[in-house]
Amino acid sequence: MTLFGQTLDGQQLFGLISLLTLLAFWILVWRRERQTTRWFRRWATRRQADRQAREGGSDPSDSHGGPWG
């Protein structure tokens, strides 16, 4: 097989295929990691909103930003 004007033997061809397969694998892992991160952020936001609704729905603009008021 010739690639970019260079003839590849069996070992080089196997190495090229292995690298491309590894690249595809890492792209899939990266995409799933991003999906998991997005899911967790949505879950945490929803959980926080539910908790605030149970506590009486205090308006965040009423607080002065500290534990002592």
C-alpha positions as CSV (number, residue, x, y, z in Angstrom):
1,M,0.0,0.0,0.0
2,T,1.2,3.5,-0.8
3,L,0.4,6.5,1.4
4,F,1.7,10.0,0.5
5,G,4.2,8.5,-1.8
6,Q,5.7,6.1,0.7
7,T,5.2,2.3,0.5
8,L,3.9,0.8,3.8
9,D,4.7,-2.7,4.8
10,G,2.5,-4.9,7.0
11,Q,3.9,-3.6,10.3
12,Q,3.6,0.0,9.4
13,L,0.1,-0.5,8.1
14,F,-0.8,-2.3,11.4
15,G,0.6,0.6,13.4
16,L,-1.4,3.2,11.3
17,I,-4.6,1.2,11.8
18,S,-3.9,0.9,15.5
19,L,-3.4,4.6,15.9
20,L,-6.5,5.5,14.0
21,T,-8.5,3.0,16.1
22,L,-7.1,4.4,19.3
23,L,-8.0,7.9,18.2
24,A,-11.6,6.9,17.5
25,F,-11.8,5.2,20.9
26,W,-10.6,8.3,22.7
27,I,-13.0,10.5,20.8
28,L,-15.9,8.3,22.0
29,V,-14.6,8.4,25.6
30,W,-14.3,12.2,25.4
31,R,-17.9,12.5,24.1
32,R,-19.3,10.3,26.8
33,E,-17.4,12.2,29.5
34,R,-18.9,15.5,28.2
35,Q,-22.3,13.9,28.2
36,T,-21.8,12.7,31.8
37,T,-20.6,16.2,32.9
38,R,-23.7,17.8,31.3
39,W,-26.0,15.3,32.9
40,F,-24.5,15.9,36.4
41,R,-24.7,19.7,36.0
42,R,-28.4,19.5,35.1
43,W,-29.0,17.1,37.9
44,A,-27.3,19.3,40.5
45,T,-29.2,22.4,39.2
46,R,-32.5,20.6,39.4
47,R,-31.7,19.3,42.9
48,Q,-30.7,22.8,44.1
49,A,-33.9,24.2,42.7
50,D,-36.0,21.5,44.4
51,R,-34.2,22.2,47.7
52,Q,-34.9,25.9,47.4
53,A,-38.5,25.3,46.6
54,R,-38.9,23.1,49.7
55,E,-37.3,25.7,51.9
56,G,-39.8,28.3,50.9
57,G,-38.3,29.7,47.7
58,S,-36.3,32.5,49.3
59,D,-35.3,35.1,46.8
60,P,-31.5,35.1,46.3
61,S,-31.5,38.9,45.9
62,D,-32.7,39.2,49.5
63,S,-29.6,37.7,51.0
64,H,-26.6,39.8,51.6
65,G,-24.1,37.1,50.6
66,G,-22.8,36.0,54.0
67,P,-23.8,33.7,56.8
68,W,-24.4,36.6,59.2
69,G,-26.6,38.6,57.0
